[in-house]
């Protein structure tokens, strides 16, 4: 449980709360066999030692602390005296349970989102009919898996690397190139043609074209068909010239 300034406060439901009068009885005897005075705890709470303060809570008009906060205070003092970075205080049980539940919920949402994106991709591939062969589906699945479900980054590989066995497409580089061109023509995959500063060709980058996938599912025209067709016509025109 945190206060207004974000400081971890004492949780009376999970910690053993003590008044300062009771807390001094839990402390070990020091010089001359006497226990620390109650004023010492007020000094630890208000001014601290080595910049470290004892965490307290007001129970009505009584200033209190807890056994757990005393332990955390002494651990921090020991670490500071030894020149070590003090370890963070352990979270209460209900906070750990809340964090675990939130992480579990986020993992479930991420898995559901991943499955939904994959289902969309499978549906788009099924709409391709006979145009979708084994190599095309394998390449699209490869791009999907290597880009974290098609959400981040690119798959950057050469034609030769994609043709290697047994992890990739298991075919010739020429077949890999034709498969990639087909995937781009069907607006399933975006191809980022990379070049160095000297102008030499580098390995291409591949990512899922989600705009094209959604257009295929909806059955409407896709910009990718027109973009690819325009690019092919320009290439053919250059060759004739």
ZIFENDA-V654834 format. One record per residue. N is the residue number from 1. RES is the residue in one letter. PHI is phi in whole degrees, -180 to 180 (NA if undefined). Layout:
# ZIFENDA-V654834
<<N	RES	PHI> <N	RES	PHI>>
This chain:
# ZIFENDA-V654834
<<1	X	NA> <2	X	-115> <3	X	-85> <4	X	-66> <5	X	-93> <6	X	82> <7	X	-84> <8	X	-69> <9	X	-105> <10	X	-76> <11	X	-105> <12	X	-70> <13	X	-80> <14	X	-122> <15	X	-116> <16	X	-87> <17	X	-84> <18	X	-132> <19	X	-72> <20	X	-62> <21	X	-65> <22	X	-79> <23	X	-67> <24	X	-65> <25	X	-73> <26	X	-86> <27	X	-84> <28	X	-71> <29	X	-71> <30	X	-121> <31	X	-61> <32	X	69> <33	X	78> <34	X	-94> <35	X	-82> <36	X	-60> <37	X	-75> <38	X	-61> <39	X	-65> <40	X	-63> <41	X	-67> <42	X	-64> <43	X	-68> <44	X	-63> <45	X	-77> <46	X	-88> <47	X	-110> <48	X	78> <49	X	-131> <50	X	58> <51	X	79> <52	X	-110> <53	X	-111> <54	X	-80> <55	X	-80> <56	X	-135> <57	X	-146> <58	X	-92> <59	X	-106> <60	X	69> <61	X	-104> <62	X	-108> <63	X	-80> <64	X	-132> <65	X	-137> <66	X	-141> <67	X	-62> <68	X	-66> <69	X	-74> <70	X	-63> <71	X	-63> <72	X	-65> <73	X	-65> <74	X	-69> <75	X	-64> <76	X	-66> <77	X	-64> <78	X	-64> <79	X	-64> <80	X	-66> <81	X	-68> <82	X	-88> <83	X	77> <84	X	-104> <85	X	-79> <86	X	-65> <87	X	-73> <88	X	-63> <89	X	-67> <90	X	-64> <91	X	-76> <92	X	-62> <93	X	-61> <94	X	-69> <95	X	-70> <96	X	-63> <97	X	-66> <98	X	-66> <99	X	-66> <100	X	-63> <101	X	-66> <102	X	-66> <103	X	-64> <104	X	-64> <105	X	-66> <106	X	-66> <107	X	-64> <108	X	-66> <109	X	-65> <110	X	-65> <111	X	-65> <112	X	-66> <113	X	-66> <114	X	-62> <115	X	-65> <116	X	-66> <117	X	-65> <118	X	-66> <119	X	-62> <120	X	-62> <121	X	-67> <122	X	-64> <123	X	-64> <124	X	-65> <125	X	-65> <126	X	-67> <127	X	-71> <128	X	-72> <129	X	66> <130	X	-72> <131	X	-70> <132	X	-93> <133	X	-104> <134	X	-62> <135	X	-68> <136	X	-65> <137	X	-64> <138	X	-68> <139	X	-67> <140	X	-63> <141	X	-64> <142	X	-63> <143	X	-64> <144	X	-62> <145	X	-69> <146	X	-80> <147	X	-112> <148	X	56> <149	X	76> <150	X	74> <151	X	-111> <152	X	-150> <153	X	72> <154	X	-135> <155	X	-88> <156	X	-112> <157	X	-148> <158	X	-82> <159	X	-61> <160	X	-66> <161	X	-68> <162	X	-70> <163	X	-86> <164	X	-66> <165	X	-101> <166	X	-101> <167	X	-83> <168	X	-105> <169	X	-85> <170	X	58> <171	X	-153> <172	X	-79> <173	X	-57> <174	X	-65> <175	X	-68> <176	X	-61> <177	X	-63> <178	X	-67> <179	X	-66> <180	X	-66> <181	X	-63> <182	X	-66> <183	X	-62> <184	X	-71> <185	X	-66> <186	X	-87> <187	X	52> <188	X	-94> <189	X	-136> <190	X	-93> <191	X	-112> <192	X	-101> <193	X	-82> <194	X	-98> <195	X	-134> <196	X	-80> <197	X	-65> <198	X	-82> <199	X	95> <200	X	-77> <201	X	-75> <202	X	-108> <203	X	-64> <204	X	-72> <205	X	-110> <206	X	-127> <207	X	-146> <208	X	-72> <209	X	-90> <210	X	-69> <211	X	-64> <212	X	-67> <213	X	-62> <214	X	-66> <215	X	-67> <216	X	-64> <217	X	-65> <218	X	-74> <219	X	85> <220	X	-89> <221	X	-69> <222	X	-114> <223	X	-67> <224	X	-62> <225	X	-59> <226	X	-71> <227	X	-63> <228	X	-66> <229	X	-63> <230	X	-64> <231	X	-67> <232	X	-65> <233	X	-63> <234	X	-65> <235	X	-63> <236	X	-64> <237	X	-66> <238	X	-65> <239	X	-63> <240	X	-68> <241	X	-75>>
